[in-house]
Amino acid sequence: LLEISYAAFIARGKHRSALTNKLVGVYIGLFTILLGGSSFGSSTESAKPSLYDGTANSVSIASGRVSYVLGLTGPCFPVDSACSASLVAAHLATCEEACVAAGGVLEQDMYAAFSVAGMLSNRGRCHSFDSRADGYCRGEGCVGFICDSRCGAFLLSSHSKISVLGTAVQQDGPSASLTAPNGSSQRRLIETVQDNDAIYRALEAHGTGT
């Protein structure tokens, strides 16, 4: 996260010396703790917590480390909204300039828990909008970019940007189960954004629709 966040600033032509004490926010989309039970709180006697286990397993430290190392003084916090964490982080980045990043690492205990809960595909394949669909697949990755609310854009480099016409966030409310998406609620969310800025060039389905 730290490397990707700084790379996002470098792509914008801003080095560390130009960032110190600047009112720049950091919004990090994350899911659960970073290392999990396999490295922290292990039941084996030989596996004793290290000096860094406490901070390594804190999502607040994950975002705080970026602000600390780069000397940023704007808002700083992690966002954990499961599949939609990166999108919600981008939605919340409302200060003049902010670094938005998201990352995920597969941790064995959580992977096993999702498998037992029947969330993961037995085939190891996603079959969206298909009768063969039997769960989803997880992957690892990290991405970051700079958001500038003054020009309403995600800035990818000094010469490249993506204009943001509108964003919206809401909760599903009552669903078939705690983890099941609510189609009607998510449709209303999409319609809300469309009502504000209805320009269509491409549609992309993401995860459960979050």
N, C-alpha and C positions, 0 to 999 in steps of 0.2 A: 504493500500500500504506500509506504513512504517513497519507494523508488518510482512507482507509477505516478504518484501525486507530483513529485518534483519534475518528472519528465513532462507532465502536462504544462507546468509553468515554463520549462525550458522551450517547449514547442511554441509558446507564446512570446518567446524572447525575453523572459524575465528570470534572472538568476537570483540566487539566495540573497545576495547583498542588496538587491532592490526590493526584497520582500519583507525584510526585518522591520517589525513594529508597524506593519501595514494592516489596515482594517479589512482583512481578507478572511472569509469564512471557510470552514472545512466541514463537509457533509459526507459521511462515509456510510454506504449501504452494506450491512453485514448481517449474517444469520447465525445465531447462537454464539457460544464461546469459540475461540479460535483453535484451541488445541484439544479440549475435551478431556474426558476421564482417562484416556489412555496415557496422558502425560501429567495429569494433575489429580491428586487424590487417589492414586492407584492403590489397590488392595495389597500389592506385594510389598513385603518388608524392605526389600532392597531398593525400591523406587521411592526415594525421599524427595520432597519438594525442593526445588532449587531456588536461588535468590530471585530468579526472574519469572517463576511460574505464576505468581499473583498478577503481575502486570501483563504477562503474555496471554492470559486468559480473560482479559477485560476488554470488551469492545469500546468502552469509553477511552481506554488508554490507546487503542488502535487509532482513533481519530485524534486524540490529544497529542500523540507522538508527532504527527504531521505538523500541527501548529507549533509544538515545542521546538522541533529541529529547524523549521523554516522561520520561526519568530513571528508567526501570524497572530493577530490580536482580535480577529473577528469571531463570530459565533462558531462553536465547534462541538459537534456531537455525532454519535452513531445513529443510524436508522435501522431498526430491525422490524420489517414488516413482511418477512418471509420472501416469497417470489418477487414481490414488488419493491423490495428495499431500494434498489438503484433508482427506480422511477420516482419513488417518494422523496428520496434524497435530492433529486434534481428539482422536484416541485418545491421543496422547502428552501432551496438556495436563493433567497430573495435579497441578500445584501448586494452592494454594488459589484463586488467581485468575490467569487467563491470557487474553491476546488471541490469538485464532486467526483468521488471515486467509489467503486464497489469491488469486492473481492470475495472469493469463496474457496475454501479448502475442504476436501472430503476427509471426514474424521470417522474412524471405523465404528465407534460406538453409536453415533447418530445414524450412520448408514444402516447398521444392523437394526436399529429401532424403527426406522422407516420401512425396512423390509418386512419386519414382523407385523407392522400396522397395515401392510398391503398397499402401500403407496407406490412402490417401485415396480417397474415392468419386469415380469419373469423372463421375457425374451431379451431384455436389455436394449429394447428399441422403442422409440416413441412412434405412435400411430395416431396422430392428431386427426380428428374428424373421420375416424375409421372404426369399423366394428371390431377390429383386432386389438384395439387399445386396451391395455391391461395395467397401466401405470405409467410413471414417467421415469426418466433417467437423469442422474445428477452428473455434473461436471465441475471442473475447477477453472478459475480464471480471474483476471483482474483488469480493470479498465479505469481510466480517469480522464477528466477534461475540465476546462475552466468555464464557469458560467458568469456572464456579465449581464446583470439585469438592466443596465443602462441602454444596451442595444438589443436586449431580448434575444440573446443568442448563446449557444454552446460553442465555445471557441476551441477548435481542435489544433490550430497552429496560427502563426502570425499571418497566414494568407488564406485560412480556411475556417469557415464558421457555419453553423446550422442555426437558422432562425427558429425561435420558439414562439408559436402563435398563441398557445394556450395549454394549460395543464389543469388537472383536477384530481382530487383524492377523496375517496369515501370508503366506508366499511360496508361489508355485505349485509350485516345484521343477521336475522334468523336464516339458517340454511338447513339442508337435509342433515348435516352433521357439522361439528366444529370446524373441520378442515375442508368441507365441501364448498365449492364456489356457488354463489347465488346468481344465476343467469340474468334474472330480471333486474337485480340491483346493479350488476356490472353493465348492463345495457343502458340503464339510466345515467351511469357515470359517463359512458362514451357519448351519449346524446347531449349531456351537459357541455362537454368540450366542443362538440360539433355545432351546437347552437351559438357558441361564442365565436368560433373561427372555423367555418365550414369550407375548407379547401381540401380536396381529395386528389392525391396523386398515387398513393400506395397505401395498402392496409397490411399490417403485420400482426399475426396472432402470437401471443407470448404466453408460455406456460399454461396456467389455469385461466388465463384471461385477466390476470391482475395488472 
